[in-house]
Amino acid sequence: MKTDAHSLKGHGYLISILSVFLLAYPPLKSAKADPIVLACVAAGAILSILGMALRWIADRKTQRKIDRARDEAERAPDRPAGAAAGH
């Protein structure tokens, strides 16, 4: 398993998703007699997983921006800051 911060964050989201399934399974099994409870448990699990997916996607987009900015700075280390802005 990779140990850089971004890999750890991704593994953390996967573990959280697995935990949602494990925590939702017993209530789903016992809520078959009550459709409202069944719907609430299922919706709660789905929304929790969706929220984790959205946070992971946002983190990846933010990291790509950071990586691009770092790569641009590394390519032009001798250029003054004003030159980058067109001054």
QUIHUJO-V917989 format. One record per pair of residues at least 24 apart in sequence whose ideal C-beta (glycine too) atoms are under 10 Angstrom apart, sorted by sequence separation. I is the first residue (numbers start at 1). J is the second residue. D is the distance in whole Angstrom. If there is no record, write none. Layout:
I/J/D
I/J/D
//
This chain:
20/44/9
21/45/7
24/48/9
20/45/5
23/48/9
24/49/10
20/46/9
20/47/10
21/48/10
17/45/10
20/48/5
21/49/8
19/48/9
20/49/6
17/48/8
18/49/10
20/51/10
16/48/8
17/49/5
20/52/8
16/49/8
16/51/10
17/52/6
13/49/9
16/52/5
17/53/8
15/52/10
14/52/9
13/52/5
16/55/10
17/56/10
12/52/9
13/53/8
16/56/10
13/55/7
14/56/9
13/56/5
12/56/9
9/55/9
10/56/7
13/59/9
9/56/7
10/59/8
9/59/6
10/60/8
9/60/9
6/59/7
5/59/10
6/60/8
9/63/9
6/63/6
5/63/9
6/67/10
//
